Amino acid sequence: MKLEKFRTHFPSLRREIHGRPIVYLDGPAGTQVPNQVMDSMSSYYKYSNANTHGYFAASQETDRLLEAVRGKVAAFLGAESPSCISFGQNMTTLNFSLSKALARSMQPGDEILITQLDHESNRGPWITLEEQGIIVKEVNLLAAGVLDYEDLKNKITSRTKLICIGYASNIFGTVNNIALVRSLTMETGIKLLVDAVHYVPHMSIDVSALECDFLLCSAYKFYGPHVGILYVKPGLLDTLATDRLRTQDPAAPFRIETGTLNHAAIAGVGAAIEFIAQFGRGDDLRTKLIDAMKNLHQHEMKLVTQLYHGIKEIRGSQIYGPKIDSVRRAPTLAFTLQGKTPQQVCYELAKKAIYAWDGHFYAIRATEILGLLEGGGVTRMGVVGYNTEDEISYTLKALHEIG
Ligand SMILES: Cc1ncc(COP(=O)(O)O)c(C=O)c1O
């Protein structure tokens, strides 16, 4: 991958703080945005700003834009058709809408499985259903930062209706075994919901091969603007009792899209997918995207491996989650340094123009289980496409000075 070319698309990478170029290792909280995404949003406002379903040009352009972007997202996720793709404010809001709709098809005593590793956005919406008598069970997290699949298996009962699980952990970088979970539930009618927010920026995805019923992601994690994305298996959304107005189109994908969408941001989602695709080869958008994601992943894993080994050398450091050469790994590291709180580490890093986050990152249950919460959680660094080897070396030097 021509990294220099990748980086030149991002104006924010040229910004300096304290006389130094910024090192953005805060990707898991949101990536920087390339020019073509910003241009597409600005162009929407300049020329096509209107509401949908009118007879005049801007409205018809808006209709075509939304349809086209649904198609691009479908190619990105391997979805069967653009009508499987709904948009919303963010992943959390879409998941709350979904939980409300699914609850209407459940009875008191029905069960939902969530995990101790997941971000709260894939726990909270389901935990609230306990108010309606639905039983929510947690799959245990092991000290190694991976889920206990034996426990998951044991917690499935004849009353289990839904399993909600993340594809990749936004704190430890653990990639969960979704194929195993699907194989355990295949003949049972149990629905499978996958939070792919942290997976999608790093690896290509194929929703039809995963055979999940629902999958959610968020464009601001993959070089796009703040838009939530929901994939629903063909035919399923039409059967759900979603909150909606009588004036709203009841068919998929509109059935869960309340109010006016953020059209300009959705234009940006399409541009983000086109941006990624240009770093891959192939005859169609999907093939280019798969190739581009492979290139990005290779680059990211190379850098995060350098970071991992460098941090390990710091006396008293501890890295959480699977080993870096595990096949089930995203390029995200959580660690602590002896004698410093994660907050102190990030404060010192910020002085050196290195952007990193401290805390629990809403994966609060995982930090509770591993006994990390009281000490302020962990320091998290995530590698994405625009990071470089020099940035990692500079960060390691800074960490050695802090540690
Ligand atoms: C793994 C994971 N799931 C869900 C979310 C929530 O996404 P959103 O901000 O779009 O609601 C995040 C955000 O950080 C995340 O990392």
The ligand as a Tripos MOL2 file, in Angstrom:
@<TRIPOS>MOLECULE
LIG
   16    16     1     0     0
SMALL
NO_CHARGES

@<TRIPOS>ATOM
      1 C1        -17.1790   -1.5410   19.7470 C.3       1 LIG1
      2 C2        -18.0740   -0.3510   19.7530 C.ar      1 LIG1
      3 N1        -19.3970   -0.5280   19.6800 N.ar      1 LIG1
      4 C3        -20.2530    0.4910   19.6690 C.ar      1 LIG1
      5 C4        -19.8150    1.7940   19.7460 C.ar      1 LIG1
      6 C5        -20.8200    2.9020   19.7480 C.3       1 LIG1
      7 O1        -20.8580    3.5170   18.5100 O.3       1 LIG1
      8 P1        -21.6010    4.8980   18.2980 P.3       1 LIG1
      9 O2        -20.7020    5.9580   18.8210 O.co2     1 LIG1
     10 O3        -21.8040    4.9900   16.8210 O.co2     1 LIG1
     11 O4        -22.8910    4.8410   19.0390 O.co2     1 LIG1
     12 C6        -18.4400    2.0420   19.8280 C.ar      1 LIG1
     13 C7        -17.9350    3.4080   19.9450 C.2       1 LIG1
     14 O5        -16.8560    3.6550   20.4010 O.2       1 LIG1
     15 C8        -17.5540    0.9380   19.8190 C.ar      1 LIG1
     16 O6        -16.2330    1.1140   19.8760 O.3       1 LIG1
@<TRIPOS>BOND
     1     1     2 1
     2     2     3 ar
     3     2    15 ar
     4     3     4 ar
     5     4     5 ar
     6     5     6 1
     7     5    12 ar
     8     6     7 1
     9     7     8 1
    10     8     9 2
    11     8    10 1
    12     8    11 1
    13    12    13 1
    14    12    15 ar
    15    13    14 2
    16    15    16 1
@<TRIPOS>SUBSTRUCTURE
     1 LIG1         1 GROUP 0 **** ****
